Amino acid sequence: MEKHGELSQHESILQKSTRGVTFLIFGQLFSKVVTFLLNTLLVRYLSPKVFGINAFLEFLLSTVLFFSREAIRMSTLRIKTPEYSFLPQEDETEIDNSDRLVLQTAINFAYIPVLIGVPLSLVLIGWQYSNLNEYFVSLPYFKLSIAVIWMSILFELFSEPFFIVNQFMLNYKVRSQFESVAVVAACVANFAIVYIYENKVNGTGAALHDVTKQEGIAILAFAVSKLAHSVALLCCYYYDYLTRLGKENSFNIWPTQIQVSGRTQPYYFQSDIFQHFRKVYLQLCFKHLLTEGDKLIINSMCSVEEQGIYSLLSNYGSLLTRLVFAPIEESLRLFLARLLSVTSSKNVKLSMEVLVNLTKFYLYLSLLIVIFGPVNSPFLLQFLIGSKWSSTTVLETIRIYCLYLPFLSVNGIFEAFFQSVASGEHILRHSYFMMAFSCVFLFSCWLLIGRYKMSLEGLILSNIINMILRISFCGWFIGNFYKNLYSDMQAQDSSFLLNFRNFKVVSIVSVVIAVSNLFLVGIVKTFKQFFINVAMALALLALIIYKEKGVLGAYMRQNKNDAKDI
């Protein structure tokens, strides 16, 4: 009965995670499409300089939020749930009490981001503001924009307890719905302010052609959109708590002392989870410095116009990565953290199957990006940007950026696996390696940007080197992880490699298609050439589907069975 109970519980986690990927992808699709359309409209109103300062404000906000909450989000996933205790079925009171204690533990940890974020935001914003160019400081509404960004950080942090509870309970649908509402609120606020100013204020009167005021309004609109996003998110979560979540689950939304039978002293924070949080926090500091290192470098070594170009590339170039890869990686993190808390043979085998299939999916998609991205992206992007960007190097730079995306995506899934299963010792070791990777990244930036004046191309190449190092470390960790768990390693090694035999065949065909495309078509400049590339891409996709028809068939059958169970 215990084994059957354990299996059913973990099958339930897999089903929730699989459905969760769908919810997260559609939520990301909606939010990114809305954001994409908004940026497409705004890019015709705004200059690269304004895009650059908006990217700087986005960097401030995302940095404070990351250092405040990311380690807690990962650590709370390791809180033991009642389903792993396998309490007797008749002891329902104890089960209900255990549920409440687990959720209350997660809630208590969710207030740590507030304690970190408030002072951190004041220090970081104050420090960066003092180093800003005098031109931006003197812009109308700029000081107000900084204050609005700070307020948006506070509202975002106060919604964290609700997020943690829904994440722990795998309520993907709730999160996707609320984030979609918040994105709509942000986009409406941003576009409304810019549009009203351009068409109602700047169109007539003394304000006509007031470029300085126009840029100040654009920056304020961006800041207000972030505040609208945070407020909408908090309101949605709080309303859900009042009407559904609080009634269905017995816990206090405020920090509450926990008293467990057998322990004399009540506590707020579970000691082992708090120790794990401290180790994860150090490791994430280095990770974020590397992940966001391009923004630090570009703020110090590149012009404001180049910052705007890189911001545009990040928005358009990584659209697919953020739409598809990010939801998969997040769902994988949640799934593995819950599944591998008990390392039975079935759980380990299931985790390996999921990892192999996701890795193959990423590699196949990477082939399509590398072959068809650099030759088609300049042609497509020119229809999305306005005349203000025609004199910039964005169309040439995006070709190099396409080569960076596959490394970014593969690193994402490997690090998601590492973060889910790594022990404290491995996390500390990873932190030391990240420190070394930071030195390599800074040196390559100095060499390529400072010495050889490669500008944005040098920054992208430095990021590729950085990703290769991080992928190598996580790949080494994954290999050792399964080697230590399996006894018959020779058989497992061969089966693992056999899973990628179809990829080798597809890779050879891909090289032939890529070389043929370069000689026959080259860089796409007409719609005829573009449609030829579409036909080639569909042919390669058809080959991939044919070679992986067994895996795809099994996945479709599993989805049908899950739907019947629901």
Secondary structure by P-SEA (a helix, b strand, c coil): caaaaaaaaaaaaaaaaaaaaaaaaaaaaaaaaaaaaaaaaaaaaccaaaaaaaaaaaaaaaaaaaaccaaaaaaaccccccccccccccaaaaaaaaaaaaaaaaaaaaaaaaaacaaaaaaaaaaaaaacccccccccaaaaaaaaaaaaaaaaaaaaaaaaaaaaacaaaaaaaaaaaaaaaaaaaaaaaaaaaacccccccccccaaaaaaaaaaaaaaaaaaaaaaaaaaaaaaaaaccccccccccccbbbbbcccccccccccaaaaaaaaaaaaaaaaaaaaaaaaaaaaaccccaaaaaaaaaaaacccccccccaaaaaaaaaaaaaaaaccccaaaaaaaaaaaaaaaaaaaaaaaaaaacccccaaaaaaacccccccccaaaaaaaaaaaaaaaaaaaaaaaaaaaacccaaaaaaaaaaaaaaaaaaaaaaaaaccccccaaaaaaaaaaaaaaaaaaaaaaaaaaaaaaaccaaaaaaaaaaaaaaaaaaaaaaaaaaaaaaaacccccccaaaaaaaaaaaaaaaaaaaaaaaaaaaaaaaaaaaaaaac
